[in-house]
Structures are given as C-alpha cells and as structure tokens.
Amino acid sequence: MSTETHNTKLKTIRNGDSVRISGEVFLVDSIEPQEGSRSIRLELTAPDGGSVTFIGLPKAKVQLAARAS
C-alpha cells in the first residue's frame, strides 16, 4: 500500500498533518516558532506512540503524507 506524498515547506505544515521523515510517518501535534530564532519547532507523534521534536528553518522541506479518508 503506497501513501501519496509531496514535498512542502515547514512553514505550510499545520496541526493534524502527517509528515514522512526517513520513511516513517509522524502526526503533527503542534507547531510553533522558536523564540529568538527563525526556526520552526514541530512536536510529532510516531506510529508506536513515541514523541519526536523536529526543528528546522521555515523553508526546509519535508514530505507531507496525504491524509487518510
């Protein structure tokens, strides 16, 4: 089963989106700017229930996974 994806900038990611990083799909729990920096911080939930914090510049690209219908 393949999941449709496309590359998108971090600044366009929203809460509830799914992103693919290194082949794993994570659910975006929160997204906020980093204080004193141009970076964006994403709090992600892994399929196994673990959590991940991802920090990157607004123009950095990740794979946005299509939402399940």
Backbone hydrogen bonds, N-H to C=O, Kabsch-Sander energy under -0.5 kcal/mol:
donor,donor_aa,acceptor,acceptor_aa,energy
6,H,64,L,-1.4
8,T,62,V,-2.7
10,L,60,A,-2.2
11,K,58,P,-1.9
12,T,9,K,-1.8
13,I,10,L,-1.7
16,G,28,V,-2.9
17,D,14,R,-2.0
18,S,65,A,-0.6
19,V,26,F,-2.6
20,R,63,Q,-3.1
21,I,19,V,-0.6
21,I,24,E,-2.7
24,E,21,I,-1.9
26,F,19,V,-3.2
27,L,45,T,-2.3
28,V,17,D,-3.1
29,D,27,L,-0.7
29,D,43,E,-3.1
30,S,43,E,-1.3
32,E,41,R,-2.2
34,Q,39,S,-2.7
37,S,34,Q,-1.6
40,I,56,G,-3.6
41,R,32,E,-3.3
42,L,54,F,-3.3
43,E,30,S,-2.7
44,L,42,L,-0.6
44,L,52,V,-3.6
45,T,27,L,-2.4
46,A,50,G,-3.1
49,G,46,A,-2.1
52,V,44,L,-2.6
54,F,42,L,-2.8
54,F,52,V,-0.5
56,G,40,I,-2.2
60,A,57,L,-1.9
62,V,8,T,-2.4
63,Q,20,R,-1.1
64,L,6,H,-3.3
64,L,62,V,-0.6
65,A,18,S,-2.3
65,A,63,Q,-0.7
66,A,4,E,-3.0
